[in-house]
Amino acid sequence: MPIAIAGSIATDNLMTFSGRFADSLVPDQLDKISVSFLAHSLEVRRGGVAANISFGMANLGQRPVLVGAVGEDFADYRSWLERHGVDCGSVLTSQTQHTARFVCTTDDDMAQIATFYAGAMSEAREIELAPIAERVGGLDLVLVGPDDPEAMRRHTRECLSRGIPFVADPSQQLAFSDGEFIRELIDGAEYLITNEYESHLTEQKTGWSQQEIDSRVTYRVTTLGKDGVRITGKGIEEPIEVGVAREVRKADPTGVGDAFRAGFLTGVSEGLPLRESAELGSMLATYVIETVGTQEYELGQARFLERLAEAYGQESADRIAGHVRCPRP
């Protein structure tokens, strides 16, 4: 079941400053600000919603098709993803712009000064899905994640016109979008995935009630943070609720939602029921919260299934076992 994951591909440059930004800021001179801070550490991490989801799916044995736009500086990142099983054959490479980049400095008070450079992401609007479908032998599902807004609009319209089921996953773009744009992104989706806050924001901005949104999508998947996930939709009499899997430690929550989507879509791709798909997603999300970085975890088949059994019962783990192919035994 070929699944395309369309959305952002980026690198994160994270620095720390030993001190307080506030000590170097003069309130009545902020209109003339010119200040620099000496960072004492730098971490460069691979990121971007589409890349994170694709990495997670590949680590569960899938061959996701990554769709997005990058710069010529993407070579090392591409090699990393391809080594882990991601199909990068449909990633557009800009001839003029760098891969999107998030640059952030954090001080001792956990205050942050950050800049996001969209760069090549703006060229994602040039990507057409039809040639991708032809290259991989058809697409059974397309996730339309946060990206250049016009790219999101184009992918959604093309899925509708070509009859390709799609996942609406606007996430970070919701805050910057108006109701008309959001309505277009979600109307007709096979799955709408948001967190709880985004769910309310979607209702507020579209002017559609929860019931109206439910009538326009087949399934609505809402992540609830520490309370797990809730799935509603057509043919579901009572909401499906799945709790979180217990973590060994909490290191960094960045990328947890992307990992859930990776596990959930793996279950969908493998034909698992929605509950087991959500359990698979929740288990993978736990691995991410235990590591620093969105693509730094490692999966072993035996331990992964053992933890699934601990979290959701042996019967569930047995049903999932034949649909997961982790890179290590």
N, C-alpha and C positions, 0 to 999 in steps of 0.2 A: 504494500500500500504506500506509494510514494507520497510524502508529505513535504510541501515547501514551507519554509519558515522565512517570512519576509519581515524586515525590520532593521533596527539599528545595529551597526557593527562599529565598535569604538575601542579605544585604549584609554585607561585611566592612569594619570600621573599624580600620585598622592605623596605629598610632602608634609613634614611636621616641623614646627618652629618651637624652640624652647624659650618660651616667654609668652607675653600677652600682647595681642594686637592693640588692645585698648591703651597700653602704655605709650604707644607711638602715634596715637591719633589725637589731634587738637580739634575739639568740636567746632569751634568757630572758624576753622581754616579748611574744612572738608571740601569746599569748592575749589581749593588750590592743592589738593592732596597730591603728593609725590613721595612715595615711601617704598622701601624694599625691606624684605626680611630674609635673614640667613637661615635657610632650612638645614636641618642636621640629618635628615633621612629622606630617601626617595624610593618609592615602590611603583613599578610600572606593571599594571595588571591588564589582562585581556578582558574585554567586556562588550557591552552592547546586548540588547535584549535578544535579538535574533541569533547572535553567535552563542550566547549563554544557553538558550533553549536547544539549539542544534547540538552543542557539545554534550548536554545532558542526555539527549535522545541517543546520540551515537554511543555513549557509555553504557546504555542499556541494550545495545545491539541493533539499533536502527541505522538507517542510512538517510538522514534528513538532507533536503536540498536547501542550502542557504541562499537567500535572495537579498541582496543589498548592494550598496555602492561604497567603494573604498578608494584609497590612494595607492600610489606605487610603493608606499612604505608598508604595505600589507603583507609583503612576502613572508616574513617570519611567522606572522600570525596565521597566514594561510597554511603554511607547513604544519603548524601545531594542530590546527583543526583537521586537516586531511589525515594526519597520523592517527587521529582519534576516530576517524570514520565519517567525517562530515563531507558531503559533496559540495565543493566550492566552485563547481564548473559554471554556475550561473551568477557569480558575483561580478558586478560591473566595476572595472578599474578606471578611475578618472585619470586623465592625462594632465590635469592642471591643479588638482587639490589633494590635500592630505586626508588620510582617514580621520574620521571624527575623533575628537579628543576632549577628555575632561581633565582639567588641571585644578588641583585643590590643595591648599595649605591649611593645616589645622594647628591651632596654638594650644597652650597648656590648659586653657579654659574650655577647650573643645569648640571654640569659635572657629569659623571657616571663611576663607576668601577663595572663591572658585570662579572658573571661567569654562564655558563649554563652547567648543569650536565644532560646528556642524560639518564644515568642509565638504568632502565628497558625498556626504549623505544627501545633499541637495540634488544630486544627479540620479538618485534612485527613481525619480519620476520618469526616467527614460527607459526603465525596464519593463518589458512586455512579458506576460506569463506564457503566452502561446508557444513561443520557441522553447521555453523551458519544459513545458509539458511534452512537446514533441521529442526533445532530447532524452527525457527519462522514461518515455513510454506512457505518458499520461500522469495526471495529478489527481489523487483522490481527495485531497484536503489541502487548503492553503491557510496558514495563520498570517493574518495581517496585523502586525505589531507596530509599536510606535516607531515612526520613521519620518522622512520628509512628508508633510501633509498631503501634497499632491500625489506622491507615490502611494500613500495609503488609499486615497480616493481612486486612483487608477486601478490598483489591484482589486479593490472591492467591486468596482464596476465591471471589471473583466471577469471576475468570478461569477457575478450574476449573469452576465451576458453569455458566458460559455457553460453555465450550469455546473460550475465547480463548487462543491461545498466549501465554506470558509469559516474560520474562527475569527471573530472580532475581538481584538485585544488592544484597545487604544491606550490604556494605562496612562503614562505620563503626558500624553498629548491631550487628555481630557481637560486639564486645567487651562490650556491655551486655545481651546476650540469652542466655537459657538454651537448652538443647538442644532442648526441645520446641518452642519458638517457631521456632528455626532450621529444624528438620525440616519444620515446616509451610510455611515460606517457600520452600523449595527443592524439595520433593517434587512432581514432575509438571512442572517447568519445561522449556521448550524449550531455554533456554540458562541456565547458571549461570556468572556472571562474578565472579571474585575475583582478588586478587593472590596471590602464593605463600604469604605468611604467613597470609592469610585462609583460604586453602585448607586449610592444616594446622589452623587454629583451628576451621574448620567440622567437620573430621573429629573433632577432640578433643571438641567440645561436643555434637555429635549422637550420638557413639558409633558412627557409620557409617564403615566403611573407604572407601578411595578407590574400590574396586570397587563397593561398595554405593551410593555416591553416584552413580557413573557409570550405574548401572542405573536410577536414579530420575529422571535428566534425559536429554534427548536429546543435548545438547552441553555440554561443560564447557570454558570459556575461562579460562585462567589467565595473568595478566600476570606477567612475570618481571623487571621493572625493566630494567636494562641488557642483560639476556639475551633480551629480546623477549617473545614470547607463545607459549603451547602450547595446542593445541586437541585434545581427545579426545572420543569419543562414539560413539554407535551408528552402525555402518556405516563407521567410520574404523579401518582396520586398523593403521596406524602413526600416532602423534601428528603433527599438523601443527605445524611449528615455524617461526616467522617472526621474523627479527632486527629490531632497532630501525633506524630510518633515521637517518643521520648528521645531527647538528645543526650549525648554523652557529656557535652560541654557547649557553652554558648561562646562563640568566637566573634562572628560578624554576620549580621542578617542580610547583608547586601547580596542580591541574586537569589534569595529564597523563593520569590514568586516565579522567577524564570525556571528554577529547578522543578517546582511543582508542575508547571506547564509541560516541561519535558517528560516527566513521568506520566502525567495524565494523557498526553498525546501518544506516548508509547503504548499505553493500555488501549486507547482508541484504535490505534493502528493495528494492534494485535487482536482486535475483536473482543477485548475483555468487557465485562459489564461496567457501568459507570462507577459503581461503588469501588470495585477493585482497581479501576483506573485512577480514582482519586486516592486510594490507599497507596498505590505505587508512586503517585506524585508527591504525596505527603512524606513518604519515606525518603525519597531523593532530596526533598527540600531540607530534611533534617541533616543530611550529609553536608549541605552547603552552610548551614548555620554553625556547624562545628569547625569550619575552616575559614581562614582569612583569604578572600579572593573568590570570585565567582566560578572559576574553572580549576581549582586547585585540589579538589577531592579525588580520591581513587576508590574504585568499586571492586570488591571481590564477590564472586557469585555466592559462595557458601555463607559468608557473613551477612551479605545483603538480605538473603532469604531468611536467615536466622532472625535478623532484626525485624523483618516483616512479620514473622510468626509471633515474635514477642509483642509487637504493637497491635496486630489485627487478628491473631489467631492462626493456628496451623492450617486450617482448611483454606483460608484466604491465601496464605503463602503458597500452598500446594497448587491452587488454581493459577496463581501468577507465575510460578516457577518456570513453566515451559515457554513463557513469553518474554523472558528476560535473559539476555546473554551478556553478562558483564565481562570486561576484558581479562580479569584475573579469576582463577578458580575460587 
